[in-house]
Amino acid sequence: MKTPQTLAQKVIAKAARRPSVEVGELLNCQVDLAMFHDSSGPRRLAPMLDELGAQIWDKNKVVLVLDHYVPAKDEESSAIVQLARDTAKRWKLPHVIDSEGICHVVLPERGHLRPGMFCVGGDSHSPTGGAFGSYMFGVGATEMLGVVVTGEIWLEVPQTLALNWEGSLSAGVCAKDMMLHMIAKLGLNGGRYQALEFTGSAVQSLGMQERMTLSNMGAEMGAQAALVAADQVTVDYLLQTGVAPEALEDWREWRSDTGAATELHKFDARTLAPQIAAPHSPALTKAVTEYAATPIDIAYIGACTGAKLVDLRAAASVLKNQRVHPKTRLMVAPASARDQEVARQEGTLQVLIDAGAQILPNSCGACAGYGATFEEGMTVMSSTARNFKARMGPPSVQVYLGSPFSVAAAAIKGQIADVREMLS
Amino acid sequence: MNKESVTSVTPQAAQTSSRVWRLGDQIDTDALAPGAYMKFGIDVIAKHTLESLRPEFASEVQAGDVIVAGEGFGVGSSREQAAGVLVHLGVKAVIAPSFSGLFYRNAFNLGLLLLTCTRADEIQEGMRVQVLSSGVQIEGGALLSVKPVPDFLLEMVRAKGLLNVLKARIASGQLHTRPQD
């Protein structure tokens, strides 16, 4: 009799070619997909691959996304982007997504992820892929070298922390608030590099992009991976991205067995208020009422965490027929070109523009802190994932984190405000 | 400790003690490798290591020094330059009660020794410590035990990183890779 397995254990067992795995085992796993971007990818990998005289084990299993240094703002960034493009040609990479959005959003958007896949990404927010029932985690460039040379990676089978949410969220409260709340409760490293699995009726009722927000910020909780079991919502999303129905036939297998051992944490969606994280840590989260009336200079909707189509719609629902406060700037960097196009067609983008939003390129932008950052002394309300000191600008920049609803509310009021009082 | 001892990683450790740089909890990757300099090479990024917290660190740290920190050292980004700058600056080891899991992997992949020590808070700025097989010895003070590090990670420290481990495995025929076109 094998021990009942969690979803995380099942995906790992498949990748390790084993019937089942036990928590704490050290294993080598076969990688189904490796994703890297312009910063972590070619510029770091190419010199090391050349030094080894080796090439990528399986190009079909690799996706390169140019999102961190685009559009190039200076000579150095331009050289990094050019190197990525030249290397993609030299390596004859079949899957390259260039300046069309942020890696964690475009990867599933292009149908690269499916339930049960074992994936690595050269970026810390790689747990985002867990929303699709795949086991995906972030690695550094040298570890990625090991992956692209061997097709394998080691891991220690994690425990699963089941994060269970029951009930319905209030209007104006969303996945971002759930995640900030969990980080406040469990701590910035409270995931202890184990696997998270989000469960319960409140999670099942979320759309795919909201689930991605949960998994995305598994990184801020210090988890290795952050999964949601596949259901009809997952299947419908993937079919619409062009994944073949036969590639999804096994989706029902990718869920935790009844009786699988987890560390259970229970949360109530009904009582959750909008959550705000104060500078300089996502763990400094409290209900919005605790920070209400904090003046802000910039309202920022951006990043894989907070500028997907669902996030643009959330912001537009608050900003419709409203104007941004005269002392505040609203900046919106849609997370993908496709999301931006849908937002344009349905009028969501126009609502944001009419309210006074400045639309920025489909890239990591200020969130990565690699180029376009905020000026000295600014106070920012942001829908991004991380507000570490000196990340998005000089150390004097104060970044508050919240949902796109809360960023829109702050943009209108010129200060942190409770969006629940602003939705009709 | 298992038989693969820490001293076998740093053979001179038994004779020399290290100066301690004491840092707080949740030292993040933006503090270690600030984003604004990520477009440059490791030598440039290293000049800005910890500048938002300890502006004197990069210019005053000396080869063989150790960092002792609080919980969650290395939280944040996957950028391995956060560990790379410490290797570049000659930091011998980082001692903390817990590390970010992603940083932990990156550090060993670049040959940086991390020691998980629940009593790290007993080590203060200005103290000197010795990294021994039996743990971390505070000079004139307590011997603090550390969590054993798996052999294959110690091998990466000895080899100064995964790249060299891969090179050796290819050279010895243990690892077969696809040769370049």
Interface residues (C-beta under 8 A of the other chain):
Chain A: L26 S39 S40 M48 L49 D50 E51 L52 G53 A54 Q55 I56 W57 Y69 D74 E76 S77 I80 G121 G122 D123 S124 S126 F137 G138 V139 G140 A141 T142 E143 L145 G146 V149 T150 W154 G187 L188 N189 R192 Y193 G222 Q224 S281 A283 A368 G369 Y370 G371 T373 R386 F388 K389 A390 R391 P395
Chain B: Q26 D28 D30 A31 P34 G35 A36 M38 K39 F40 S52 L53 E71 G72 V75 G76 S77 S78 R79 E80 A83 S98 S100 G101 L102 Y104 R105 N106 N109 L110 P150 F152 G161 L162 L163 L166 K167 I170 L175 T177 R178 P179 Q180 D181
